[in-house]
Amino acid sequence: MGHDVLFIEDSDDYPSCYNPLTDEVSIDPSYGIRFIQQIFSRFQIMDKWAYYHAHSKRWFGIDKKKVLQFCKTADLFLNLSGINPVREFVHKIPLRVFIDTDPVFTQIRHLTETGSTGIAAKHNRFFTFGENFGKANCCIPDDGFPWQPTRQPLITDQWQPSPGNEKGHWTTVMQWDSYKIREYNGKIFGMKSASFDPYMTLAQSDNNFFELAIGSKTAPRDKDRKSTRLNSSHRTGS
């Protein structure tokens, strides 16, 4: 599209570095750095990313000087998910866009956590994956920010088709619980753990075989596979 883009990741000031091989969260960024190097090397854009490790005050990828210079002339800052802290070096970028990828939970967080509200207020444009936000039948709480619906982009040529296996399974990977159940204004908002039971017998209605890979420590490992015909490959952190 003709834009000069820089991807910036930030460890934040608390342990946030996840290693899926050990299922551990720590301040060690080595796994994530190797992963991002592989991704950006694949697309030959190794000079388009930076990672700030707040615990050691070190920069990886391009150095701090280049990051600051880039931000001084940037027109647009996209904060995906609102996970990273909004550091001072992006404050003067004219358009600062918050993209909410977790509607309901994002808004409740803003309504109940002062610090979270303050971070959101550093932006001046707001988009959400909640496509019905603002409509009469929408139950997403209004946190006072002018959210506009958007969709996650998908580059189809990066998803190469492959021949299907006629005897293969219908598969899916999902997280059973990501957050604690939240309650706001008398309404309860939960995860798949609170809403998946009606689908447990889905496999019985068809001859196809369903296979699930379910993450999180609360995954229902005690469910009867024979009664549901679901082969649940429970993997913490999937």
N, C-alpha and C positions, 0 to 999 in steps of 0.2 A: 504493500500500500504506500510505499515511499517514505515511511517513518524510520527514524533512527531510534532503536529501542534498547533499553538496558534493563536486565532482570536483576533485582536486588532481593536477597534473602537475609534474614536477621534472626539470630538465636534468641533474641529477647534477653531479659535479665534473670530468667529462672531456668532450671534444667528443662530443655525442650528438644533435645536431639534424640530422635528415635532410631534404633537399630533393629530392623525386622528379623535379623538373623539370631539375635539374642533376646528379642522382645524386651528390650530395656530402654528406658528414657534416662538420659544423663546429660552432661555438658560436653561430651565427646562428639565432635562433628565429623569424624573421619569417614564414617559410612556415607553420610549425606553428601559430603564433598566429593567422594569417589563417584557417587551416582550422578551428581550434577555435571561433573567433568565428562562423563561418558555421554550424557544426553547432548550437551552443547558441542562436544567434539563431533558427534554423529552428524550434526547439522552445520558443522564448520563455522560456528559462531563463538569460539572460545573467548573472544574479546568483548562479549556482550553480557557477561554476568559478574556479579560480585556477592560475596557472602561476608557479613560482619559477625564475628564471634565475640559477643559482648563480654564473655567471661574472661577472655584473654586479651580483649581489645585488639584483635588481629583481623585483617582483611584477607580474603582469599579471592581468586579470580583476578579482576583488575584491581588496582590499588586505590586507597582512599582518595588520593589527590584527583584521580580521573573520575571517580564517582561524584565528588563534590563539584567538579567542573561541569560534568554532564547535567547535574541537577540545576545548576545556575542558569542554564539555557533551555531547560526542558519546558514544554508547553503543557504536558499532561502527566499526572501521577495516578496510576491505577493501583488501588490497594485491594487485592483479592482476598476475600474472607475476613479482612480486618484482624488478622492474626499477628502480623508484625507490628511493633511499635512505630509510631509516626515520628521519626527522628527530625531534629531541627533542620537538617539539610534539605528536606522536602517542603518545608513550611511556605516557602515563597513561590513554589510552582503554581501558576495561575489556576489551573483546574486540578482539583484533588478529589478523585472519585473513589467512593467506598462501594465495593461490589459485595453484596450480601449473598453468600452461598448457602446459608443455613437459616432460612426464614422461620420466624416464630422465636427460635432460641436466641437469635441476634437481638430481636426487638425486646424480648423479656430481659435480656442481659442489660440493655440500655436503660430499661425502666427500673431495674433493681440494683444496679451497680454504678455508683457515681463515676468511678475511674473509667469504666467502659464508655459511658456517655461522653466523657471529656475527650477520649480518643476519637470517637465518631464525629464530634463537633469540629475537629480539625480539618474535616473535608467540606467541600461545598457542592458536591453532586452525589446522588445516592441511587444505586440500582440494586434490585433484588431478584433472585430466582423465583420468588413468590409471584406468579403471574396474575393472581387475583387480588393483589394488595390494593386496598382502597375501595374495592367493590363491596356492595351491600352484603353479599354472602360470605365475605372473607372474615375468618376468625383470627387473623394475625393481629396482635395488639398494636395500636398506634403509639409509637415511641416519640412522635413529634418531628421526625425527619421525613422529608419529601421523597419517599421511595418511588422509583419508577421500575416497572417490570422489565426484565431482560432475560436472555437465554445464553447458556454457555455455548461458545462457538465449538464447532467440530470440523476438523480438517479431514475430509473423507479419504483423501489420497494417502493418508498416513495409516489407514486401516485396510490393509490388503486382504481381499477375500481369499478363502482357501476352500477346497472341496470338503463337503460335510461327510461325516461318517453315518451311513444309513442305520447302523446299530448303536450310534452314539447316544449320549444322554442330553437332556435339556438341563443346562447347568446355570448356576448363578453364584456370585460371591457377594456376601452382604455382612454388615455389622449388626449384631443383635442389639447391643446397647452402646451408644457413643456418649450420651450424657445421662445425668439423673433426670427422672421425670420432673417436669416443672409445672407449677400451678400458678395461674394468674387470673384474677377476677372470677374465681370460681370454676375456671376451665382447666382441665388437665391436659398437658401436652407430653407425649411419651415417644418411645422408640418402637422398633419392630417388635420388641418383647411384649408390648402392650396391645399389639394389633394384628399379630400374625396367626393367631389360633384359627380363624375362619379358613385359612388357606392350607392348613396342615393336611387336610384330606384331599387336596386338589389332585394329587397323583392317582387317587383311586378312580377318578372319573375318566381316565384315558389309559391307553395301553403304553404310552410313552413312559420312560423312566426318568425321574427327576433326581438331580444330585445337587446338594447345597454345600457350599463352603461358608461356614458361619464363624465370624470373629467375635471376640470379647469373652471375658472370663465368665460372663453370666449366660453364655449360650446353653440351650436346653439339651445337654448331653444325655439326660435321662429319658428323653422321648422315645417311644417304641417305634423303631424303624419299620417293623413289619406292618403295623397298623396304618402307617402313613405312606409307606413305600418311598420314603425319602432317605436317601443315603447322605446323611449329614456329616460332612468332613469338617469337624469343628477345629479351627486353627486360631488360636489366640493371636490377635493382631492382623488378621487377614484384611 
